[in-house]
């Protein structure tokens, strides 16, 4: 039964949200644009110059700016550039919101989020330059092609969830997820748009109130979670998950959950989101799996704590439904057919993007530990791998397509244990064969000191950072302000991005944490090799981001012996080929970000033993002529970024294109 909690002031909430109920101007092709106030944009004619950018055509207009397709004169690179309307440049709050969007887009980089390229002010014109993505937003797509098949809709939402997971990890809540803010590129890749309403975790409540004053919009009624109607500022990542659930309904049915009745008033929509149960997809979508219908209902529960805990959990839960089927359901078949015939060239099967480090390491590493139900569906009962399950069947699908079904009777105890098989002598071969034995991502002998876990989390928040904590039920949440959750918890991730209050000495605090897996120290030039040496003592670390710190080869040499290290970011540091060669000892590293450092093919050759699946080397000393060798060194690559390398492109990309696992939509050059 749905909760009957009502917002404190329905009329006030409706009035403040009312501007978003106006019709939106739509274009069939977008790169980053939204809604209109056509007379408000600066008069920038096609062919005119804005700094180094020559404008080619206007792509769309919105209340917070016009978007143009442009070319960088010196780089000959096509970009999309958003310009703040001239009528708003004299309004301090409008300029502040535009700058907030600059900060939000620049704060996170992920294949499923439109990438920021540049931002600033030229001649009184505020602009934000972003990657140009040719495609169509999903509102236009569904209106012209009709509902999607179940697998395609789940692929779309899963990609959006992966993008949101990266945004949430960076301390951002989008707050305006909807189909028109999801761009389907011609390749089928999904990109999150419009971070103009995103709330930064570092913002104070007063700052956020200042940017959402009376008359300012803070969401779109058909996709707003109950908490947004009551308090636009008291939101977190689960608010975005509610909107993704609404978007899933739109993709499958052609309308938002409470929008089937087009005559419903704004207040009626608000009351529906706050108090009515969501529609039953079983009656609206023929052939929908029972588990997916339940998942949809879980996304649209009224209380945030009853939804999935994270976007990563949603991406995992959707994975089983992204597989193409041979269903005879005519709606599904028609949807797939429409995708093939799309004039925009969208791929029939939306590709599954390269997952985050969290997803990679949750995949099975041995045949005896196949994936089961998502962790959020049941609590751990008893020992480390003991589960009390009843009334279910464990299904194991083998590589040859055969399945093994194991019924679980009432009272049975299921244990998931690690394979005792010793590691393969070749890390690369082990990864290729998916036989790497399971290793717990922490020291199992280290018992959490919950008082110290809380103390570290409090310190992180006190200096303006963000912590991800996990309670005894394995429910994770991103916390950016006090109070912390009640009860015991462990800290699994710490984000201290661009924080001048953090010093090398502060890193020692993290050593008391039992399960710390991820640390981000991006844009902290005061962090040196001394601080990195303290990180190197934390054996549970799996992901470390040192972008724009002063780490050198010396500091990197300390990290390479971390037993669980999977993902390492060294972008724009002082690391050289000599340091990169030391990474040969980091036998489990799968993801490397090396952009903007003087690494060359000589350094990369030393890493041939690593099971690399993702490699980012833009603006390095690597040459396009080196790409054939890179393709031969790292046969398991799934994502590659080689923008702005040395020399001519020539035929260098061809060997990479032949790699079987490479996501061609995630290959940049």
C-alpha positions in Angstrom: 0.0 0.0 0.0 1.3 3.4 -0.9 2.3 5.8 1.9 -0.2 8.7 2.4 2.4 11.2 3.5 1.6 14.7 2.1 3.9 17.6 1.5 3.6 20.4 4.0 2.2 22.9 1.5 0.7 21.4 -1.7 -0.3 24.7 -3.2 3.2 26.3 -2.6 4.9 23.3 -4.0 2.7 23.3 -7.1 3.2 27.0 -7.6 7.0 26.8 -7.4 7.0 23.8 -9.8 4.5 25.3 -12.2 7.0 26.7 -14.8 8.1 23.2 -15.8 4.5 22.4 -16.8 4.7 24.7 -19.8 5.2 23.0 -23.1 8.8 22.5 -24.2 10.1 23.2 -27.6 11.5 20.1 -29.1 14.0 19.4 -31.9 14.6 16.0 -33.4 18.3 16.3 -32.9 20.0 17.6 -29.8 23.5 17.7 -28.3 22.8 19.2 -24.9 19.8 21.4 -25.2 16.5 21.8 -23.2 13.5 24.1 -23.0 12.7 27.5 -24.6 12.4 31.1 -24.1 13.5 32.0 -27.6 13.7 35.8 -27.3 16.2 35.6 -24.4 19.3 34.2 -26.1 22.2 36.4 -27.2 22.2 37.3 -30.9 25.0 35.1 -32.0 24.6 34.5 -35.7 26.0 31.3 -37.4 29.5 32.0 -38.6 30.4 34.4 -35.8 33.3 33.8 -33.4 33.1 33.3 -29.6 36.7 33.2 -28.6 38.2 30.2 -30.5 34.8 28.8 -31.3 33.1 29.5 -34.7 29.3 28.9 -34.4 27.7 26.8 -37.1 24.0 26.4 -36.2 21.7 26.7 -33.3 20.6 23.4 -31.9 18.0 24.5 -29.4 17.1 27.0 -26.6 16.2 26.8 -23.0 15.4 29.0 -20.1 19.0 28.9 -19.1 20.6 29.3 -22.5 20.9 28.6 -26.2 23.0 25.7 -27.5 25.0 26.0 -30.7 27.0 23.5 -32.8 30.5 25.0 -33.2 34.0 24.2 -34.3 37.1 25.0 -32.4 39.2 27.0 -34.9 42.6 25.7 -33.8 41.7 22.1 -33.1 39.2 21.7 -35.9 37.0 19.9 -33.4 33.2 20.0 -33.4 31.7 20.8 -30.0 28.4 21.9 -28.5 28.4 25.3 -26.7 25.8 26.5 -24.3 25.5 30.3 -23.9 23.7 32.1 -21.0 20.9 34.4 -22.3 21.9 38.1 -22.4 18.8 38.9 -20.3 20.1 36.8 -17.5 23.7 37.9 -17.4 22.8 40.8 -15.1 21.0 38.5 -12.6 23.4 37.2 -10.0 21.4 34.1 -9.2 21.2 33.1 -12.9 25.0 33.6 -13.4 25.6 31.5 -10.2 23.4 28.7 -11.5 25.1 28.7 -14.9 28.5 28.5 -13.1 27.1 25.7 -11.0 26.3 23.8 -14.2 29.9 24.4 -15.3 31.2 23.0 -12.0 28.8 20.1 -12.1 29.6 19.0 -15.7 33.4 19.5 -15.0 33.3 17.5 -11.8 32.6 14.1 -13.4 33.7 12.3 -16.5 32.0 9.1 -17.6 31.0 7.5 -21.0 27.4 8.0 -20.1 27.6 11.7 -19.2 28.1 14.5 -21.7 31.7 15.6 -21.3 32.7 19.2 -20.5 35.5 20.6 -22.7 35.8 24.3 -21.7 33.9 27.1 -19.8 34.3 30.7 -19.2 33.3 34.3 -20.1 34.2 36.2 -23.3 33.0 39.7 -23.8 30.4 39.4 -21.1 29.0 36.1 -22.7 29.1 33.2 -20.3 29.6 29.9 -22.1 30.0 26.1 -21.5 31.6 24.0 -24.2 30.7 20.3 -24.2 31.3 17.3 -26.5 29.0 17.3 -29.5 26.9 14.1 -29.6 24.7 13.5 -32.6 21.5 11.8 -31.8 18.0 12.3 -30.4 16.5 12.7 -27.0 14.3 9.9 -25.7 11.2 12.0 -25.5 11.3 12.7 -29.2 12.4 9.1 -30.0 9.4 7.5 -28.2 6.9 10.0 -29.6 8.0 9.2 -33.1 8.8 5.5 -32.8 6.6 4.3 -30.0 7.5 2.3 -26.9 10.7 0.3 -26.8 11.2 -3.5 -26.3 11.9 -4.6 -22.7 15.6 -5.4 -23.4 16.2 -2.0 -25.1 14.5 0.0 -22.4 16.5 -1.8 -19.7 19.7 -1.2 -21.6 18.9 2.5 -21.8 18.1 2.8 -18.1 21.1 0.7 -17.1 23.4 3.0 -19.0 21.8 6.0 -17.4 22.2 4.4 -14.0 25.9 3.9 -14.6 26.3 7.5 -15.5 24.4 8.5 -12.4 26.6 6.3 -10.3 29.6 8.3 -11.4 27.8 11.6 -10.7 26.7 10.4 -7.3 30.2 9.3 -6.4 31.4 12.8 -7.3 28.8 14.3 -4.9 26.2 15.3 -7.5 22.4 14.7 -7.4 20.9 15.4 -10.9 17.4 16.3 -9.7 15.9 16.5 -13.2 16.2 13.0 -14.7 13.6 12.6 -17.5 13.6 11.2 -21.1 14.4 14.5 -22.7 17.6 14.7 -20.6 18.7 11.3 -21.9 20.4 11.5 -25.3 20.6 8.4 -27.5 23.6 8.8 -29.8 23.5 7.3 -33.2 25.7 4.5 -31.9 23.1 3.7 -29.3 25.1 5.0 -26.3 23.1 6.9 -23.8 24.3 10.3 -22.5 23.0 12.2 -19.4 22.3 15.9 -20.2 21.6 19.1 -18.4 23.3 19.2 -15.0 21.9 22.7 -14.6 19.7 21.6 -11.7 22.3 19.2 -10.2 23.0 19.8 -6.5 26.7 19.8 -5.5 27.4 18.0 -2.3 29.7 20.8 -1.3 26.9 23.4 -1.5 25.5 24.5 1.7 21.7 24.4 2.2 21.6 28.2 2.0 23.6 28.2 -1.3 21.1 25.8 -2.7 18.1 27.7 -1.5 19.6 30.8 -3.1 19.7 29.1 -6.5 16.1 27.6 -6.3 14.3 30.7 -5.1 10.6 31.3 -5.7 9.6 31.0 -9.4 12.7 28.9 -10.2 12.1 25.3 -11.4 13.7 22.4 -9.6 12.4 19.4 -11.5 9.8 18.1 -14.0 6.4 17.2 -12.4 6.0 13.9 -14.2 9.3 12.6 -12.9 9.6 14.3 -9.5 10.0 12.1 -6.4 7.7 12.7 -3.4 10.6 14.4 -1.5 11.1 16.9 -4.2 7.5 18.2 -3.9 8.0 18.8 -0.2 11.7 20.0 0.0 13.6 20.5 -3.2 16.9 20.6 -1.3 16.5 17.5 0.9 17.3 15.0 -1.9 19.9 12.4 -2.5 20.9 9.8 -5.2 17.7 7.8 -4.5 15.7 10.8 -5.8 17.3 10.3 -9.2 16.5 6.6 -9.0 12.8 7.4 -8.6 13.0 9.5 -11.8 14.7 6.7 -13.6 11.8 4.4 -12.6 9.4 6.9 -14.1 11.5 7.1 -17.2 11.5 3.3 -17.5 7.7 3.4 -17.5 7.8 6.1 -20.3 10.1 4.0 -22.4 7.9 0.9 -22.1 4.5 2.5 -22.3 4.9 5.9 -24.0 3.8 7.9 -20.9 5.0 8.7 -17.4 3.5 6.7 -14.5 0.9 9.2 -13.5 0.5 10.9 -16.9 -1.9 8.4 -18.7 -4.7 10.9 -18.0 -3.5 13.9 -19.9 -6.2 16.1 -18.3 -4.6 15.6 -14.8 -3.7 19.0 -13.2 -0.4 19.8 -11.8 -1.7 19.4 -8.2 -3.2 16.1 -9.3 0.1 14.9 -10.5 1.7 16.0 -7.3 -0.8 14.1 -5.2 -0.3 11.1 -7.3 3.4 11.0 -6.9 3.1 11.7 -3.1 0.3 9.3 -2.2 -0.8 7.0 -5.1 0.6 3.6 -5.9 2.4 3.4 -9.3 0.7 1.6 -12.2 1.1 -2.1 -12.5 3.4 -2.7 -15.5 2.1 -6.3 -15.7 -1.2 -4.9 -17.1 0.5 -2.3 -19.3 3.5 -4.2 -20.8 2.7 -7.7 -22.2 5.2 -10.3 -21.2 7.1 -8.2 -18.7 9.0 -10.4 -16.3 7.6 -10.4 -12.8 11.0 -9.5 -11.3 11.2 -6.4 -13.5 7.7 -5.3 -12.5 8.7 -5.7 -8.9 11.9 -3.7 -9.5 9.9 -0.9 -11.0 7.6 -0.8 -8.0 10.7 -0.7 -5.7 12.1 2.3 -7.6 8.8 4.2 -7.1 8.3 3.6 -3.4 7.4 6.8 -1.6 10.0 6.5 1.1 13.6 6.9 -0.1 14.9 4.3 2.3 12.7 1.7 0.7 14.2 2.2 -2.8 17.4 0.6 -4.1 20.3 2.1 -2.2 22.5 3.1 -5.2 22.5 3.6 -8.9 25.1 0.8 -9.1 22.6 -1.5 -7.5 20.1 -0.6 -10.1 22.5 -1.2 -12.9 23.2 -4.7 -11.5 19.5 -5.4 -11.0 18.7 -4.5 -14.6 21.5 -6.6 -16.2 19.4 -9.8 -16.5 16.7 -8.0 -18.4 19.0 -6.5 -21.0 19.5 -9.8 -22.9 17.7 -10.0 -26.2 15.0 -12.6 -26.3 12.9 -14.4 -29.0 9.7 -13.3 -27.4 6.7 -13.5 -29.7 5.2 -10.4 -28.0 4.2 -8.1 -31.0 4.9 -4.9 -29.0 8.4 -6.0 -28.3 9.0 -7.1 -31.9 7.6 -3.8 -33.3 9.8 -1.8 -31.0 12.9 -3.6 -32.1 11.9 -3.2 -35.7 11.4 0.6 -35.2 14.8 0.9 -33.8 16.3 -0.7 -36.9 14.4 1.7 -39.1 15.2 4.8 -37.1 16.4 7.7 -39.4 18.7 8.8 -36.6 20.6 5.5 -37.1 20.2 4.4 -33.5 21.4 0.8 -33.0 18.8 -1.9 -32.6 20.4 -3.1 -29.4 21.6 -0.3 -27.2 25.1 -1.3 -26.2 26.0 -2.1 -22.7 28.8 0.4 -21.8 32.0 -0.5 -20.0 30.9 -0.8 -16.4 32.4 0.9 -13.4 35.1 -0.7 -11.2 32.3 -1.7 -8.8 30.5 -3.8 -11.5 33.7 -5.3 -12.9 34.7 -6.7 -9.5 31.3 -8.1 -8.8 31.4 -10.3 -11.8 32.2 -13.9 -11.1 35.8 -14.9 -11.2 35.4 -18.6 -11.1 32.9 -21.2 -12.3 32.0 -22.1 -8.7 30.9 -18.6 -7.8 28.3 -17.7 -10.4 26.2 -14.6 -9.9 23.0 -14.9 -7.8 20.4 -12.5 -6.7 21.5 -8.8 -6.3 22.8 -8.1 -2.8 20.1 -5.6 -2.1 17.4 -8.3 -2.3 18.5 -10.1 0.9 20.6 -9.6 4.0 23.6 -11.7 5.0 22.6 -14.0 7.7 25.4 -15.4 9.9 28.8 -15.9 8.5 30.6 -14.1 5.7 28.9 -16.0 2.9 25.9 -17.6 4.6 22.5 -16.8 3.3 19.1 -18.0 4.5 16.9 -18.3 1.5 13.6 -20.0 1.0 11.1 -20.5 -1.9 13.6 -19.7 -4.6 15.6 -21.6 -7.2 19.3 -20.8 -7.8 19.9 -20.8 -11.6 23.5 -21.2 -12.9 24.0 -20.5 -16.6 27.1 -22.1 -18.0 29.2 -20.8 -20.9 27.7 -23.3 -23.3 24.3 -22.0 -22.6 23.1 -24.9 -20.5 21.6 -24.1 -17.1 21.6 -25.8 -13.7 18.7 -25.2 -11.3 19.1 -25.8 -7.6 15.8 -25.5 -5.6 16.2 -24.1 -2.0 13.9 -25.6 0.5 12.6 -24.0 3.7 15.3 -23.9 6.3 18.1 -24.6 3.9 21.3 -22.5 4.3 23.2 -21.4 1.1 26.9 -20.6 1.4 29.0 -18.8 -1.3 32.6 -19.7 -0.9 35.8 -18.8 -2.7 37.4 -21.2 -5.1 40.5 -22.7 -3.4 42.3 -23.1 -6.8 45.6 -21.2 -6.7 46.1 -18.2 -8.9 47.1 -18.7 -12.5 50.8 -18.0 -13.2 49.8 -15.4 -15.8 47.5 -12.7 -14.6 46.6 -11.8 -18.2 45.7 -15.4 -19.1 43.6 -15.7 -15.9 41.6 -12.7 -16.8 41.1 -13.8 -20.4 39.7 -17.2 -19.1 37.6 -15.5 -16.3 39.3 -17.9 -13.8 40.9 -15.5 -11.4 40.1 -16.8 -7.9 38.0 -14.7 -5.6 39.9 -12.6 -3.1 38.0 -10.6 -0.5 38.6 -6.8 -1.1 39.8 -6.4 2.5 41.6 -8.1 5.3 39.1 -10.6 6.8 41.0 -10.6 10.0 40.5 -6.8 10.5 37.4 -6.2 12.6 35.8 -2.8 12.1 36.1 -0.4 14.9 32.8 1.4 14.4 33.7 4.3 16.6 36.7 5.0 14.5 34.7 4.5 11.3 32.2 7.2 12.5 35.0 9.5 13.6 36.7 9.4 10.2 33.4 10.0 8.4 32.7 13.0 10.7 36.1 14.4 9.9 35.6 14.0 6.1 32.3 15.8 6.3 33.8 18.5 8.5 36.3 19.5 5.8 33.7 19.5 3.0 34.2 16.0 1.7 31.8 13.1 0.9 31.8 9.6 2.4 30.1 6.5 1.3 29.0 4.3 4.2 27.5 0.9 4.4 25.5 -0.5 7.3 25.0 -4.0 8.6 22.4 -4.7 6.0 24.8 -3.8 3.2 22.8 -0.7 2.4 25.2 2.0 1.1 24.5 5.7 1.0 26.5 8.8 0.0 26.7 11.3 2.9 27.8 14.9 2.4 26.5 16.5 5.5 25.7 15.7 9.1 24.0 14.0 10.8 25.5 10.6 9.9 23.2 7.5 9.8 22.3 6.0 13.2 23.8 2.6 14.1 27.1 1.0 13.1 28.5 1.4 9.6 31.8 1.1 7.7 33.3 3.7 5.4 33.8 2.3 1.9 34.6 5.4 -0.2 36.0 8.9 0.6 35.9 11.9 -1.9 38.0 14.9 -1.1 37.9 16.6 -4.5 39.6 20.0 -4.8 39.9 20.4 -1.0 42.7 22.6 0.1 42.1 21.7 3.8 43.4 18.2 3.3 47.1 17.5 3.9 49.4 14.5 3.6 49.2 14.0 7.4 45.4 13.7 7.2 45.7 10.5 5.1 46.8 8.6 8.2 43.2 8.9 9.5 42.1 6.5 6.7 44.3 3.7 8.0 41.8 2.9 10.8 39.1 2.0 8.3 38.5 -1.7 7.9 36.8 -1.8 4.4 37.9 1.4 2.6 37.8 0.6 -1.1 37.9 3.9 -2.9 39.6 7.2 -2.4 39.4 10.3 -4.6 42.0 13.1 -4.1 41.4 14.8 -7.4 42.7 18.4 -7.8 44.6 18.5 -4.5 48.0 19.8 -5.5 49.1 19.8 -1.8 49.0 16.0 -1.8 52.5 14.7 -2.3 54.3 11.4 -2.4 54.3 11.4 1.4 50.5 11.3 1.5 50.5 8.6 -1.2 52.8 6.5 1.0 50.2 6.5 3.7 47.6 5.3 1.2 49.9 2.5 0.3 49.4 0.9 3.8 45.6 0.4 3.3 45.4 -3.1 1.8 41.7 -2.9 1.1 42.0 -0.1 -1.5 40.7 -1.0 -5.0 40.3 2.4 -6.6 42.5 5.5 -6.2 42.2 8.8 -8.1 45.2 11.1 -7.8 44.4 13.3 -10.8 46.1 16.7 -10.5 48.0 15.9 -7.4 51.9 16.2 -7.2 52.5 12.5 -7.0 55.7 11.4 -8.8 57.3 8.0 -9.7 58.4 7.7 -6.1 54.9 7.8 -4.7 53.5 5.5 -7.4 56.2 2.9 -6.5 54.6 2.7 -3.1 51.1 1.9 -4.5 51.9 -0.9 -6.9 52.0 -3.5 -4.1 48.4 -2.9 -3.0 46.9 -6.4 -3.3 43.4 -5.3 -4.4 44.2 -2.3 -6.6 42.0 -2.4 -9.7 41.5 1.2 -10.9 44.2 4.0 -10.8 43.9 7.6 -12.0 47.2 9.5 -12.6 45.9 12.1 -15.0 48.0 15.3 -15.0 50.5 14.2 -12.3 54.3 14.1 -12.5 54.5 10.4 -13.2 56.8 9.4 -16.1 57.5 6.2 -18.0 59.8 5.1 -15.2 56.9 5.1 -12.8 54.6 3.5 -15.2 57.0 0.6 -15.6 56.7 0.0 -11.8 53.0 -0.8 -12.3 54.0 -4.2 -13.7 53.8 -5.3 -10.0 50.1 -4.3 -9.7 48.9 -7.5 -11.2 45.1 -6.9 -10.7 44.9 -3.4 -12.3 42.2 -3.3 -15.0 41.7 0.5 -15.4 44.3 3.2 -16.0 43.8 6.9 -16.5 47.1 8.4 -17.7 46.0 11.5 -19.6 48.3 14.5 -19.7 51.4 12.8 -18.5 54.6 12.1 -20.5 54.0 8.4 -20.8 55.0 6.8 -24.1 54.9 3.3 -25.7 58.1 2.4 -23.9 56.3 2.7 -20.5 53.2 0.9 -21.7 55.2 -2.1 -23.0 56.1 -2.9 -19.4 52.4 -3.4 -18.6 51.8 -6.3 -21.0 51.2 -8.6 -18.1 48.3 -6.5 -16.7 44.7 -7.6 -17.3 43.9 -4.1 -18.7 40.3 -3.6 -19.8 40.2 0.2 -19.8 43.1 2.5 -20.9 43.0 6.3 -21.1 46.1 8.0 -22.7 44.9 11.3 -24.2 47.5 14.1 -24.6 50.5 11.8 -23.9 53.6 11.0 -25.8 52.0 7.9 -27.4 51.7 8.2 -31.1 49.0 7.0 -33.4 51.5 4.8 -35.0 51.9 3.0 -31.7 48.2 1.9 -31.6 48.8 -1.4 -33.4 51.3 -2.4 -30.7 48.8 -1.3 -28.0 46.2 -3.6 -29.6 48.6 -6.5 -29.4 49.7 -5.7 -25.9 46.2 -5.5 -24.3 43.9 -7.9 -26.1 41.2 -7.6 -23.4 40.6 -3.9 -23.8 36.9 -2.8 -23.6 37.4 0.9 -23.5 40.2 3.1 -25.0 40.7 6.8 -25.0 43.5 8.0 -27.3 42.5 11.6 -28.1 45.1 14.0 -29.4 48.0 11.6 -29.7 51.2 12.4 -31.6 51.5 12.1 -35.4 48.9 11.2 -38.1 46.0 8.9 -37.5 46.7 6.8 -40.6 45.6 3.2 -40.1 46.5 3.1 -36.5 42.9 2.5 -35.2 42.3 -0.5 -37.4 44.0 -3.1 -35.1 42.1 -1.6 -32.1 38.8 -2.0 -34.0 39.5 -5.7 -34.4 39.7 -6.3 -30.6 36.7 -8.6 -29.9 35.7 -7.0 -26.5 36.3 -3.4 -27.3 33.2 -1.2 -27.0 33.5 0.8 -30.2 31.2 3.4 -28.8 33.7 4.1 -26.0 36.7 4.4 -28.3 37.9 8.0 -28.5 40.6 9.3 -30.9 
